[in-house]
Amino acid sequence: MFEKAKKNGTELLGKTNRIVEGTSIIGDIVSKADFRLDGELIGNFTSQGKLVIGPLGIIKGEIICHNADIEGEFQGKLKVLEVLNIKATARIHGEVAVGKLSIEPGADFTATCTMLAHSNQVIMLEDGKGSE
């Protein structure tokens, strides 16, 4: 009589998965919700939400997500479609591709960085006129 409604992903907004310090994972993680990692991941991480790597968190592998805040350590390839915030305690080594980038003074950012181009993005010229 009562059927459970299928989740389309919007019910996951505001919910966060968490891996606590002292936990090590070897393998890949795929998540539709936000994710906080204070432990260690050796493998790949993919999310449609936001990734937070806490001050004790370590990821070695490849990350693809929409937004990220990094306070801990990352080594590998990182692709953040929207905004990447790198905190002063962060240590980043590898290849980074981002929509927007924010780096606090004191962060160790030893990486190649590519800004992702958006097909609908309009670049404002000095005279105030836009161009595609």
Order of alpha helices (4+ residues) and beta strands (2+ residues): beta-beta-beta-beta-beta-beta-beta-beta-beta-beta-beta-beta-beta-beta
